[in-house]
Every structure is written in C-alpha cells, then in structure tokens.
Amino acid sequence: MMELKLVRTGLGEKPKTIELAKIEEAIAKEGGQIFYFDKDNSHKDLVKLVEHFEAKDFSVYLRQVKYGLNEQDYMYEVHIL
C-alpha cells in the first residue's frame, strides 16, 4: 500500500501520512481534489500516484510549489479531477 506524506503545517512538525485508499475515498466522496504533499516524498512516488489515477481516467496535474527563497522551501501540489 502506498503512503505519502502530507505537507507540514509548521516548521518544527513532522509530516502526517495518508494512504492511497484514503485519497481514493476523498475523491469518490467529493469529486476533484487538491492535495499538498511534503518535500520528503520521492518524486518517483508522486509520479506513481499520478499514473495510478490517470489509469482510472482522472486528469491529474503535479507541480512543485516554491514558498521561500531557499532551495529546500517547496512542496508538491497534486490536482486530481
């Protein structure tokens, strides 16, 4: 089962995890969703997430969002429609 880390809500906090099944439940319940994932996730795992939902005929958009001047200040944004 794939687990991904959600974006941190504070500087000193550890990221919470979410399973693929929970992401699928949220999309089934409310339709299109936007998820924000932590930089600690591997890009490879996020590509697997995109491929998983594209195989189920969803439109998926993945991008890296920078929120500071430091190279390490970024998160991943995933739109699943």
Buried (B, 14 or more C-beta within 10 A) or exposed (E): EEEBBBBBEEEEEEBEEBEBEEBBEBBEEEEEBEBEBBBEBEEEBBEEBBEBBEEEEBEBEBEEEEEEEEEEEBBBBBBBE
